[in-house]
Amino acid sequence: MEQETIQPISENLWWVIPGKLAGVRKPMAEELTELRATGVGAIVSVMDDPSNLDLYQKANIPHLWLPTQYRKSNKQILMSNCGKPKPPFCESWKRISNCHDNI
């Protein structure tokens, strides 16, 4: 079985508003220094999982947690769209969707 390669955090970062607002996958602890070096000064997490908040606190990175909320209507919409391209927030949706292998 082939192991999935994780893209380096600096290559995964994409700027919505250059130098102001960016998107990135959930960083690992050892990537926080590299993330800061790219110009990220604070983190707003919209994941439903609070597991990285303690890492941001320990690294003295200002952060805010605004978790996405599960709604039955969102699940119904996602399931009706099985086979469509993956949304960028797919990891959270995998936990609530029975069709995640198809998106």
N, C-alpha and C positions, 0 to 999 in steps of 0.2 A: 504494500500500500504506500502510495506516494504522500509525503508530508507536505502540507500547505506552507508556502513561503509567505511570510509577512512582509509587506512592503515597508521600507524604512519610513519613519514618521515624517521626516522632512520631504519625502517624495509623495506622501499621502495627503499632505496639507494643501488646501486650495483656498484662495482668497476670494471672498464674495465682494468685499470692499477692500482693495489693497491697503495693507498696513493697519486696518481697523477691525475687520470681521472675517474670520476664516472658519472653514470646516475641516474636520479631521476625524479619523477613527479614534476609538478609545485608546489612549496612550498607556504603555506599560511604564512601571516605575523608572526603569533605566533609560527611558526615552524623554523624561521631563526636562532634563538639561538641554538636550538637542531641540526640543520643542520651543523652549524659551529662546534659544539662539536664533530661531527663525523669526522672532519678533512677537511671539505670543506672550502677552503680559498678564492675562487672566483667562479663566475657563468658565464657560457656561455649559453645563451638562444637561442635555434633554433626555438622557437615557433613563429608563425606568429602574435601573440598577444603581444603587448608591456606592458600589464597591470601591470606586477610585477616589472618593471624596477625602478619605483619610490620607491618601498619597499626596493629593494637592495641598492639604493642610501641612503635612510634614515637610513638603518642598517649599512651603511659604509662598504658594501661588494663590492669588486671590481667585475665588471660585464661587459659583452660584449653581444650585441644583434646581432645575425646573423640569421635573420628570414628566414624560409623556404619559397620558392617562389612557388606559384601555377602555374602549367603548365598543359595545356590541355592534353598532352600526359600522364602525371601522373594520371590524373583523368580517362582517358580511360583505362589505365593499371589496376587501382584499380577496376573499375567497371567490367572489364573482369574477375577479380579474386574474385568476390563475393562468399562467402561461405568458403573462405580460413581463416586461423587463423588471428587474429588481429595483425597488425603491432604495435610495441611499441609506435609509434607516432600517434596512431589512433585518438586522440582527434582533431588534426588539420585536418585530413582527413574527419572526420564526417561532417565538414562544407562544403566540396566540393564534397561529394559523395552522390548519391541518394540511395546507397545500404548499408549504414553503419549499418543498423540493421542486415544484413546478414554476416558481417565480424567478 
